[in-house]
Amino acid sequence: MEKGLLKKDALQTLIDGVREKGGRFVAPTVFARQVVYKEVDSADQITHDYIVPRNSIKEFFFPQTEPVLRFRLMKEGVELEDVRVEPERTVLFGVRPCDAVSCGSVRKVFTWDYVDEFYTKREENAVIMTVACTNFDEECFCTTVGVSPEGKDGADILLKETLDGDYLAEAVTDRGVAFMEEFSAVFAEWNNSELKKIATPEPIEGVSIDRIVEFLKNRAHYNSELWAELARKCVGCGACTFTCPTCRCFDMVDEGTYIEGERRKNWDSCQFDSFTLHASGHNPRDTQFKRWRNRFMCKFNFYPVKFATKGCVGCGRCIRVCPVRLDITEVMIEISEAEGNV
């Protein structure tokens, strides 16, 4: 099965089927008065009225904290125990296309010079069901960075809403086809119901990704006074990196006592003042604007050049959560129109 109709009133049957087979069903739901991706066990918990959930789906493949080994001091020496990842199947429903496309970007990092099974096993045991956007807000800028609100990249199944509130389901990958065949009783024959109009934000006027890339590649601009001016508001809280679907920095920390404990992988942020702090006390990014400069350059230079994929997907989360309203799109405009770059 490659195309079918997923009725809204059949969602509970799908949730029950996934859970009965030992899986978990993740969907947008309201938690603490915010829309977030979260595991649900009832279709009533799913919200269908949202732009982009506050969190991204990366945390279901790359948890905020997880142990990678355990250690114990014994008479004979130190005993080490590897932590093996055996993830349950995860079905992610209602994922926005900008989140789905970010998976390919994060995967490039975790399979670059070493295959990190803590990430890959979870992602490979997941089914991503995206829903094309029928609404957007002023923080959405996906089209500016080349992402479509009905894009298929990263999706296993693409859903499009009908005027009746149901979904046209189209399998994009072999995994998506297999899933629809496995739960064929849930997917009815497509009846050509009229679809809701896709909401497509206009690309931001004044932004040129090509000019941004050329500006960042020019080493003469690395110490430009423009950076201090553009990032003067940044307080280094790291909210932008934690909500960003493509940020993937982490630290390794031993936690416990000298007798026993765990080595854990924890999310980290290039916006923290200790991120590049050397043991000597020297810090090459000793002021906040240098740290913010690094994040911007990672999104539009380091990441795309090294991995040939997107460092920014235009979801707008960093704008929504910033306590001082540091808007990355305003910086994109300034860099695009910078002197000597027009």
N, C-alpha and C positions, 0 to 999 in steps of 0.2 A: 504494500500500500504506500503510495507516494502523495496522495492528496485525499482529504476527507473533511467532514464537518464535525467539529468538536462543540457540542452543545454545552452551554453554561451549566445546565442542570445535570450534566454527566460528569462534572468535575469531581463530585464526591466519589463516584464509582472509580474514577481514575486514581484518586488519592488512596482509597481503600486498597485497590489492586497493588499499587506500588508498596504500600506499607505491609500488606500481607506477605509480600515476597522479600521482606527484610530491608526495604529501602526507606528513604526519607523523602518527603515532598516539601520543597521550598517554594515560597511564593511571596509576593508583596502583601504585607499585612500591617495594620496599625498597631504600633507598640509605643507606649509612652508618648502618645499623641503625635507620633511621626510614622511615616510610611517606611518600612524597612523590609529587606529580604529576610525571611525567617522561616524555620520549619513549621508547618501547619499540619493538623490532622482533620480539619474540617473545611469544606468549601466556604462556609459562612465566615471563616477567618480571613479569606482573601479579599483584598480591596481591588477594585477595577478602576478606581478614580485616582490616578496619580500621574505625575510627570516622570520623575526618576526617584527611586527609593534613596534614603539618606546614605545607606551603606552600598558597597558594590559586592558583586558575587565572588570576588577573589578570596574572601575569607572562608569560603566553603572548600577551596582547594589549598589555600595558604593561610592557615589559622593564625590568629594574632599571637598565640603562644603555643608551643608544643615541645615535648621532650624528644630528643634524638638519641640519647643513651642514658643509662643509669649506672652509678658507680657505688661501690661499697668497700670500705677498708676492712680487710680480713687479716688474720694472723699471717697467712702466706703471701699477702700483698694486696694489691687493688683488684677487685673483681669488677669487670665491665659487662654490661648487658645491653645489647643492641635493642632499639625499639623498632619493631617491624610495623609497617603501615598496611593494614588490611581494611580499606575503606568500604563502607556500605554504599550501595548504589544511591546516587543523589539525583533527583529530578528537579530541575529548576524551571519553574513556570512563571511566565510574565516578565521575563528578562528583557530589558530594552536593548535594541541593536548596538548601542554604544558600549554597553557592558559586554555583550557577546564578543565584539571585535577585539576587546581588550585582552581576552584569553590568549589569543595568538601572540600578543606582545609579551605577556608575562611568561608564557611557555618558552619563548626564545631564550629568556634569561636562565630558566631552570633546566634547559637542555643544551646550553651553549658549549661549555667545556666539560661538563659533568651532568649526567642525568640524575636529577634530584627526584627520587621516587616518592618522597613525601608529598611533592606536588603532582607529578605525572600520574601516579596511581589514582589519586582522587579525581583528577580531571578526566582520565580515561574511563572512569566508572560513573560518569555523570551524563545526563541527557539535558541539553539546554534548549528550552522552548521559549523562543523570543516572541514578543508581541510588537508589531509595527506601531509606531507612534501616531495617534490621532489628535494629539495636543502637544503644545510645548509652551515654555515660558521664556522670559527675557534672559535667563542664564544659559539656555540651550544654544550651543553653537557647533553642532556636529557637522553640518554641511561646510562650515568654514575650514575644517580640517579634513574634509574628504570622506566623511562617514554619512551613510544614508539612513534616514529614520525608518526605512523598510529594508535595510541591508541584511544579507544572509551570512556574511562572514562570521564565523564562530558559532553559528546556530546549528543545531541538529534538526529542529523543526521550527519553521516560521509560521506564526499565527497572525491572521489579519481579522479584525473585528467586523462583524456584520451589523447591519442596522437593527437586527433583532437581538443583539447582545451575545451572539454565538461567535465561533471562530472558524475561519478557513484554515485548515492545517495542511502545510506543505512540507514534506520531508526534504531536507537539504543534504543530509549525509546518509551513509549506509546505516549508521547507528540510529538515525531518525527513522529510517524505513523499518528497521527491525523493531523499534519501539512501537510504531504504529501497528505493525502486524501482531506484536505480542498482545496489545490491548485493542485489537480490531473491533471488539464489541462496543468500545467507547466511541470510536470514530465512525460516524455514519457516512453514507454516500454524499458527496458534495452536490448541493442542489442549486448552485448558481445564485445564492442569495446575494443581495446587494451589499457591497462592502462600504464601510465608513471611509471617508476621505482621509488620505494620509496627510499628516501635518508636517510641512517641510519649512523649517526656518530659513530665511534668506541668509546667504553668507554675509558676514559682517563687512560693511563698507570700510575700505581703507586697509584691510588686512591682506597681505600677500605672503603666503607661506614661503614662496621662492625667495622673496627679499629678506624674510626673517632668517632663512637658512644661510644666505650669502653673508648677512651681517654677522651671524654667529661664527661662521667659518673663518672670518677675517680676524686674526689674532690681535690686530691693532685695536679692536673694539673690546677686548677682554677687560681692560682696565678703564673703560670709558666711564666718565662721571655720570652718564645716563643711568647706570645701574643703581647708584646710591639714591638718585632722585626718584626712580620708579619704585623702589622697594623700601622707601624710608618708613612706611607704616608697619612693615612686617614685625611681629612680636615673637616669631619663632615658636609658635605653639605646636606646629606639626599637623594641625587639623586637615590641611589641604592634602598632605601625603597619605594620611590614614584613610581618607575617604576616596582618594583617587584610585580608579580601577587598574591603572598600570604601574603605580609605584610598588616596589617589591623589595626595598632595602630591609635587611634584618641583621640582628646581632646574635652572637652565641654567648650564653651566660651560664656559668655553673651555679646552681642554687641548691641549698641544703646546708649540711654541716660538714666538718672534716671527716666524719665517719661514713656518711652516706648522702647521696643527693642525685640531682639530675643535671644533665647539660641540656639547655633549652634554646630553641630558636624563637626569638621574639621580634616582632615588628620594630623597626627603627626608622628614623627620619633624617634626611640630609638637612632639615631645618633646625635640628637640635644643636646647641652650641658645642656639645661634646662629641658630635658625630665624627669629626676629623681631628679630634684632640689627640696629639701624640703623647706617648709615655713621658717624653722629655718636658712636656708642658707647652711645646710649640703647637700652634693651631693655624694651618694655612688658610682656613676660612674663619678668621678671628672676629669678623663683624657680620651682622645679620644680612646685609645686602649681598655679601659674597655667597652666603648660603642660598639666598633666593635666586641669585644669578645662576648658581649651579643647577637648581631645579628647572629653571626655564631652559637652560642650555641642554639639559638632559632630555627634556620633552621634544625639542625641535632641532637638536644637533647630534649629541652623543648617541642617543638611543636609535633614531632613524638611520644614522650612518652605520653604526655597528651592527644592528640587527635587521635593517631594511624593513622595519615595521613601525607602527604608530606609537609615539610616546604620549600623545594626547588624543583623546577620542571625542572631545567636545561635550562631555556630559554636564559640565557646569558645577559639579559638586564643590570644587575648591572655592568657587565664588560664593555659593550658598552658605558654606560653613565658616568662612573667614570672619573672625570677630572684628576686624578693622576694614572689611570690605575691600581687600586688595584684589582687584579684578584682573585676571590674567589676560582677558581680551583687550583691555585698555593698554596693557604692556605690548601686546601683539600689534596694536595699531601704532604705538609710538615707535617700536622697532622697525616696522614696515616703512614708516615715514621719516626715519632718522636721517639726519644730514649725511649726504654722501651715499645714501642707500635708496634713493628714489630714482 
